């Protein structure tokens, strides 16, 4: 599948403008501690991280558009204290769900979460993604969502919408594509409705529905769950 995001070398020229422009446009936020200073410092020092914002489909190399994405991203990161989270911050009931974990790909199992654990589950998802995006923001990932036993509540859940936000704003240019595996035909309309909230034709091209006979076109056998082989 063709990469829809701009390549790093295509946007590198705009990195200096992005950095200076962000500091000027959001100087008050920086001064008042709206962001975690560690995020601001990383943007200044890490070219790959700066390029990631420019490589998003929303920015497409445009530094002015990327600045607004940075603002949204940095606000979110501080709101959940992402820099300071550790595995000890999450109870076993969250970790043992295996709702999200990394191999070479990101595998996400759609599970309904009760209202009382939803905020913590979202925080955990962000923390897991951060472990990998933080190390190499230009190594894009594949998200695999096993939808074989899903119902409309699963597909339209806060978790699904939150994942889309993670890969469009909070972890820029990290998503190669998102695969809905074995989604029942009766839910195809619901999937279209979820995709429509993106208002972005290119991002919608990254949302794929795949059956068992097609899955190895996108993910090799060794990275699949047994029931997918």
GUZA-395318 format. One record per atom (N, C-alpha, C, O): residue in three letters; x, y, z. Coordinates in steps of 0.2 Angstrom, whole numbers, plus 5000, padded with zeros to 4 digits. Layout:
# GUZA-395318
ALAXYZ...
This chain:
# GUZA-395318
UNK500449945000UNK500050005000UNK500450065000UNK500950075004UNK500350114996UNK500750174995UNK500750215001UNK500150225004UNK501250245003UNK501250295009UNK500950355007UNK501150395002UNK500450375011UNK500050435009UNK500450505012UNK500250555010UNK500850485017UNK501150545021UNK501750565017UNK502150525014UNK501950635017UNK502550655014UNK503150625018UNK503150605023UNK503650615014UNK504250585016UNK504650635020UNK504650695019UNK505050605025UNK505450655029UNK505950705026UNK505950765027UNK506250685020UNK506650725016UNK506250785013UNK506550835011UNK505650775012UNK505250825008UNK505050875013UNK504850935010UNK505050865019UNK504750915024UNK505350945028UNK505250995032UNK505950925028UNK506550945032UNK506651015031UNK506751055036UNK506551045025UNK506751115024UNK506251165028UNK506451215030UNK505651135030UNK505251175034UNK505251175042UNK504951205045UNK505751125044UNK505851115051UNK506051185055UNK505751195060UNK506551225053UNK506651285056UNK506151335057UNK506051365062UNK505751345051UNK505151385051UNK504651355056UNK504251395060UNK504551295057UNK504051265061UNK504251285068UNK503851305072UNK504851275070UNK505051285077UNK505051355079UNK504751375084UNK505251405075UNK505251475076UNK504551505076UNK504351535080UNK504151475071UNK503451495071UNK503051475077UNK502551515079UNK503151415079UNK502751385085UNK502951425091UNK502451445095UNK503551445092UNK503751485098UNK503451555098UNK503251575103UNK503351585092UNK503051645091UNK502351645092UNK502051685096UNK502051595089UNK501251595089UNK501051575096UNK500551605098UNK501351535099UNK501151505106UNK501651525112UNK501651485116UNK501951585111UNK502351605116UNK502051615123UNK502351595128UNK501451635123UNK501051645129UNK500951575133UNK501051565139UNK500751525129UNK500651455131UNK501251425134UNK501251395140UNK501851435131UNK502451415133UNK502651445140UNK502851415144UNK502551515140UNK502751545146UNK502351535152UNK502551525158UNK501751515151UNK501251505156UNK501151435158UNK500751415162UNK501651385155UNK501651315157UNK501051275154UNK500851225158UNK500751295149UNK500151265146UNK500451195144UNK500051145144UNK501051195141UNK501351125139UNK501851105144UNK502151145148UNK502051035144UNK502551015147UNK503251035144UNK503351025138UNK503651065148UNK504251095145UNK504651045141UNK505051065136UNK504650985143UNK505050935140UNK504750915133UNK505150905128UNK504150925131UNK503850925125UNK504150985120UNK504350975115UNK504151045123UNK504451095119UNK505151085118UNK505351105112UNK505551065123UNK506251055122UNK506350995117UNK506851005112UNK505950945117UNK506050895112UNK505950925105UNK506250905100UNK505450965104UNK505250995097UNK505851035095UNK506051035089UNK506251065099UNK506851105098UNK507451065095UNK507751085091UNK507451005098UNK508050965098UNK508050905093UNK508550885090UNK507450875092UNK507350815089UNK507050825082UNK506450845081UNK507450825077UNK507250835070UNK506650795068UNK506150805064UNK506750725069UNK506250675067UNK505550695070UNK505050685067UNK505550715077UNK504950725080UNK504650795077UNK504050795075UNK505050845075UNK504750905072UNK504450885065UNK503950905063UNK504850845061UNK504650825055UNK503950785055UNK503550785050UNK503850745060UNK503250705061UNK502650745060UNK502150725057UNK502650805063UNK502050855063UNK501950875056UNK501350885053UNK502550895052UNK502450915046UNK502250855041UNK501950875036UNK502350795043UNK502150745039UNK501450715039UNK501250675036UNK501150745044UNK500450725045UNK500050745039UNK500250785035UNK499450705038UNK499050725032UNK498750795033UNK498550825028UNK498550815039UNK498250875040UNK498750935038UNK498550985035UNK499350925040UNK499850975038UNK500150975031UNK500251025027UNK500350915029UNK500550895022UNK501150945021UNK501150975015UNK501650955025UNK502250995024UNK502151075026UNK502551105026UNK501451095027UNK501351165029UNK501551175036UNK501151145041UNK502051215038UNK502251235044UNK501651265048UNK501551255054UNK501251315045UNK500751345049UNK500251295052UNK499951305057UNK500051245048UNK499551195050UNK499851155055UNK499451135060UNK500451135054UNK500751095059UNK500851125066UNK500851085071UNK500851195066UNK500951225073UNK500351215077UNK500351205083UNK499751215074UNK499151205077UNK499051135080UNK498751115085UNK499351085076UNK499351015078UNK499751005084UNK499650965089UNK500351045084UNK500751035090UNK500451065096UNK500451035101UNK500051115095UNK499751145101UNK499251095104UNK499251085110UNK498851065100UNK498351015102UNK498750955105UNK498450925110UNK499250925102UNK499650875104UNK499950885111UNK499850845116UNK500250945112UNK500550955118UNK500050965124UNK500250945130UNK499550995122UNK498951005128UNK498750935130UNK498650925136UNK498650895125UNK498450825127UNK498950785131UNK498850755136UNK499550795129UNK500150755133UNK500150785140UNK500250745145UNK500150845141UNK500150875148UNK499550855152UNK499650835158UNK498950855149UNK498350835152UNK498350765155UNK498050755161UNK498750715152UNK498750655155UNK499450635158UNK499550585161UNK499850685159UNK500550675162UNK500950625158UNK501250585162UNK500950625152UNK501250565148UNK501950555150UNK502150495150UNK502350615150UNK503050605152UNK503150565158UNK503750525159UNK502750565163UNK502950535170UNK502550475171UNK502650445176UNK502150445166UNK501850385167UNK502350325167UNK502850325163UNK502150275171UNK502550215170UNK502050155171UNK501450165172UNK502350095170UNK501850035170UNK501550025177UNK501049995177UNK501950055182UNK501650045189UNK501050085190UNK500650075195UNK500850135185UNK500250175186UNK499650145184UNK499150175185UNK499650085181UNK499150055178UNK498949985182UNK499449945182UNK498349975184UNK498249915188UNK498249855183UNK498149865177UNK498349795186UNK498349735182UNK497749725178UNK497749695172UNK497149745180UNK496549735176UNK496549775170UNK496149755165UNK496949825169UNK497049865163UNK497549825159UNK497449815153UNK498149815161UNK498649775158UNK498449705155UNK498649685150UNK498149675160UNK497949605158UNK497449595153UNK497349535150UNK497149645151UNK496649645145UNK496949635139UNK496649605134UNK497549645138UNK497949645132UNK497549685126UNK497449665121UNK497249735128UNK496849775124UNK497249805118UNK497049815113UNK497849825120UNK498349855115UNK499049835117UNK499249835123UNK499449805113UNK500149795114UNK500549795108UNK500249785102UNK501149795108UNK501549805102UNK501949735101UNK502149705106UNK501949715095UNK502449665092UNK502849705087UNK503249745089UNK502849685081UNK503149735076UNK502549775074UNK502649835072UNK501949755074UNK501349795073UNK501049815079UNK501149785085UNK500549855079UNK500149865085UNK499549825084UNK499149835079UNK499349785089UNK498749745089UNK498249775094UNK498449775100UNK497649785092UNK497149815096UNK496549775096UNK496249755091UNK496349745102UNK495749705102UNK495149755105UNK495249785110UNK494649755101UNK494049795103UNK493749765109UNK493449715108UNK493749795115UNK493349775121UNK492949835124UNK493249885124UNK492349825125UNK491949875129UNK492249885135UNK492449845139UNK492349955137UNK492649965144UNK492050005148UNK491750045145UNK492049985154UNK491550025158UNK491750095159UNK492350115159UNK491250135161UNK491350205162UNK491950225167UNK492350275166UNK491950185172UNK492450195177UNK493150185175UNK493650215178UNK493250135171UNK493950125169UNK494150155162UNK494750155160UNK493650185159UNK493850215152UNK494350265152UNK494850265148UNK494350315157UNK494950365157UNK495650335158UNK496050355155UNK495650285162UNK496250245163UNK496450205157UNK497050205156UNK496050175154UNK496150135148UNK496450185142UNK496950165139UNK496150245142UNK496350285136UNK497050305138UNK497550315134UNK497250325145UNK497850345147UNK498350285145UNK498950305143UNK498150225146UNK498650165145UNK498750165138UNK499350145136UNK498250165134UNK498350165126UNK498850215124UNK499350195120UNK498850275127UNK499250325125UNK499950315127UNK500450325124UNK500050285133UNK500650265136UNK501050215132UNK501650215131UNK500650165130UNK500950105126UNK501150135119UNK501750115117UNK500750175116UNK500950205109UNK501650245110UNK502050245106UNK501650285116UNK502150325117UNK502850295118UNK503350315116UNK502850235120UNK503450195121UNK503850185115UNK504450175114UNK503450185109UNK503750165103UNK503750225098UNK504250235095UNK503250275098UNK503350335095UNK503850375097UNK504250415094UNK503950375104UNK504450415107UNK505150395105UNK505650435105UNK505250335104UNK505950305102UNK506050325095UNK506650335093UNK505550315090UNK505650325083UNK505050355080UNK504650315077UNK504950415080UNK504350445077UNK504250435070UNK503650455067UNK504750415066UNK504650405059UNK504550325057UNK504550315051UNK504550285062UNK504350215061UNK503650205061UNK503350205067UNK503350205056UNK502550205056UNK502350135058UNK502650085057UNK501750125060UNK501450065063UNK500750045059UNK500450085056UNK500649985060UNK499949955058UNK499549945064UNK499849905068UNK498949965064UNK498449945069UNK498049895067UNK497649905062UNK497949835071UNK497549785069UNK496949775074UNK497149765080UNK496349785072UNK495749785076UNK495349725074UNK495049715069UNK495349675079UNK494949615078UNK494249625079UNK494049635085UNK493849625074UNK493149645075UNK492649585074UNK492049595073UNK492949525074UNK492549465073UNK491849465077UNK491349435075UNK491949485083UNK491349475088UNK491049545090UNK490749555095UNK491249595086UNK491049665087UNK490249675086UNK489949635082UNK490049725089UNK489349745088UNK489349825087UNK489949855088UNK488849855085UNK488849925084UNK489149965090UNK489450025089UNK489049945096UNK489249985102UNK490049975102UNK490350025103UNK490349925100UNK491049915099UNK491349965094UNK491750005096UNK491049965088UNK491350005083UNK491250075084UNK491650115082UNK490750095087UNK490650165088UNK490850195095UNK490750245097UNK491250145098UNK491450165105UNK491950225106UNK492250245101UNK491950245112UNK492450295113UNK493150275112UNK493650315109UNK493350215113UNK494050185111UNK494150195104UNK494750215102UNK493750175100UNK493850185092UNK493950255090UNK494450265087UNK493550295093UNK493650365091UNK494250395094UNK494650435091UNK494450375100UNK495050395103UNK495650375100UNK496150405099UNK495650315097UNK496250285093UNK496350325087UNK496850345085UNK495750345084UNK495850385078UNK496150455080UNK496550485076UNK495950485085UNK496250545088UNK497050535089UNK497450585087UNK497150485092UNK497850465094UNK498350465087UNK498850495087UNK498050435082UNK498450435076UNK498350485071UNK498750495066UNK497950535072UNK497850595068UNK498150655071UNK498350705068UNK498250655078UNK498450715082UNK498950705087UNK499550735086UNK498850655091UNK499250655097UNK499950615096UNK500450635099UNK499950575091UNK500550535089UNK500650545081UNK500450505077UNK500950605079UNK500850625072UNK501250585067UNK501850555069UNK500950565062UNK501250525056UNK501450465058UNK501950435056UNK501150435063UNK501350365066UNK500950305063UNK501150255062UNK500350325060UNK499950275057UNK500050255050UNK499950305046UNK500250195048UNK500350175041UNK499650165039UNK499350185034UNK499250115042UNK498550105041UNK498250065047UNK498550035050UNK497550065047UNK497150035052UNK496749985049UNK496349995045UNK496849925051UNK496449865048UNK495949845053UNK496049825059UNK495249845050UNK494749815054UNK494649745051UNK494549735045UNK494849695055UNK494849625053UNK494149595054UNK493949595060UNK493949555049UNK493349515049UNK492749555052UNK492349525057UNK492649615050UNK492049645052UNK491449625049UNK491449615043UNK490949605053UNK490249575050UNK489949625045UNK490049685046UNK489649595040UNK489449635035UNK488849685037UNK488749745035UNK488549665042UNK487949705045UNK488249775048UNK487849815049UNK488849775050UNK489149835053UNK489549875048UNK489849925050UNK489549865041UNK489949905036UNK489649975036UNK490050015035UNK489049985037UNK488750055037UNK488950095043UNK489150155043UNK489050055049UNK489250085055UNK490050115054UNK490250165056UNK490450065051UNK491150085049UNK491150145045UNK491550185046UNK490750155040UNK490750215036UNK490550275040UNK490850325038UNK490150265045UNK489950325049UNK490550345053UNK490650405054UNK490950295056UNK491550315060UNK492050345055UNK492350395057UNK492150325049UNK492650355045UNK492450425043UNK492850465042UNK491750435042UNK491550505040UNK491750555045UNK491750615043UNK491850545051UNK492050595056UNK492650625055UNK492850675057UNK493050585051UNK493750615049UNK493750675045UNK494250715045UNK493250675040UNK493250725035UNK493850735031UNK494150785030UNK494150675030UNK494850675027UNK494850615022UNK494950565024UNK494850625015UNK494850575011UNK495450535011UNK495450465011UNK496050565012UNK496650525013UNK496750485019UNK496950425019UNK496450505025UNK496450465031UNK495950415030UNK496150355033UNK495450425027UNK494950365026UNK495250315022UNK495050255022UNK495750325017UNK496150275013UNK496550235018UNK496750175016UNK496750255024UNK497150215029UNK496650165033UNK496950125036UNK496050175032UNK495550125036UNK495350075031UNK495050085026UNK495550015033UNK495449955028UNK495049905032UNK495049885038UNK494549875028UNK494249815031UNK494449755027UNK494549745021UNK494649705031UNK495049645028UNK494749575031UNK494649575037UNK494649535027UNK494449465029UNK495049415030UNK495649435028UNK494949355032UNK495549315034UNK495949295027UNK496549285028UNK495649295022UNK495949275016UNK496449325013UNK496849315009UNK496349385016UNK496749445013UNK497249475018UNK497649515017UNK497249455025UNK497549485030UNK498349475029UNK498649525031UNK498549425026UNK499349415025UNK499549465020UNK500149465019UNK499149505016UNK499449555012UNK499649615016UNK500049655013UNK499449615022UNK499649675026UNK500049655032UNK500449695034UNK499949595035UNK500349575041UNK500549505040UNK500149465038UNK501249495041UNK501449425040UNK501149375045UNK500949395051UNK501249315044UNK500949265048UNK501149265055UNK500749255060UNK501849275056UNK502049265063UNK501849325068UNK501949315074UNK501549375065UNK501249425069UNK500549425070UNK500249475073UNK500149375068UNK499449365068UNK499249325074UNK499649285076UNK498649335077UNK498449295082UNK498249225079UNK498049225073UNK498249165082UNK498149105080UNK497549095076UNK497549065070UNK496949125078UNK496349115074UNK496349155067UNK495849145064UNK496849195066UNK496849235060UNK497249195055UNK497349215049UNK497649145057UNK498049105052UNK497749055048UNK498049025044
